[in-house]
Amino acid sequence: MPLNENEKSEFKEFFDHEDFEAEVVSFLNEEGGTIYIGATNNGAGKGVADIGKTMLLISDSPARSHRARLLRVYFDP
């Protein structure tokens, strides 16, 4: 995992639908990137409370059709 956010990586401590959609749009306007869910803004792993629920929320996201092609979503255990 990178140590800081940049144009190819974004850290999120938890999944937020609106924030996730905004990041997906941002990455789609560029060359893709990775959203690290369960990581603090300084890149420290925090984990997520319910990985199954978070994955379900992501799979229900309107951005799901682009996610596999341009994005990687990382869950820090």
N, C-alpha and C positions, 0 to 999 in steps of 0.2 A: 504494500500500500504506500502511495506517495506520502511525503511528510507535510505537504501543504496543498491547498486548493490551487488549481490553475485552470486554463481553458479546456483541459481534458479530464479534470477530476473535480468532484463536488462532494463534500462531506455532509451528511445529515444524521443527527442523533436519533431521529425517529422518522417514520414515514408520515408525511403530510401530503394528502392528495393534491391540493392546489400547488404547493411548492414543487412536488414531483413533476406535475404537468408543465410548469414553467421551466424547469431544468431540462425536460425532454425537448421542449420547443427550442430552447437555447442550443442544445447539442445538435438538434436536427438542422439548425441554421449554420452549423459549422461542420466538422468532420467526425462527429460523434464524441463519446467520452464515457466516463465511468461515474456512476453515482454510488457512493459508499454509504449505505444505511447502517447505522449503529456505530458511527465514528464522530467524534467531536470535531469542532472547527480546526483544531490543531493536529488532527489526524490520529488521536488516541482512540483505540478501540473501546467501545462502551457496550456493544451488543444491543439486541432488541428484546423486549419482554416476551413477545409471541411471534416467532418466526413464521409459523403457519398462517396466522392471521395477516401478517404483513405481506407475505407472498400472495395471499388471496386478494388483498387490496390492490397490489400491483397488477395482478393478472386481470382484474376488473377495470383497470385504468384504460381510458380511451387511447392512450399512447402505446398500448400493448403491441399493436401491429408493427410499430417502428422499433420497439425496445430491443428485440432480439437482433435486429440488423445493425443498429448503431450504438447501442448502449450495453454496458455491463452493470448489473446491480450486485453489489457485494455486501454480504452480511457478515460483520465481524462477530465471531462467536463469543 
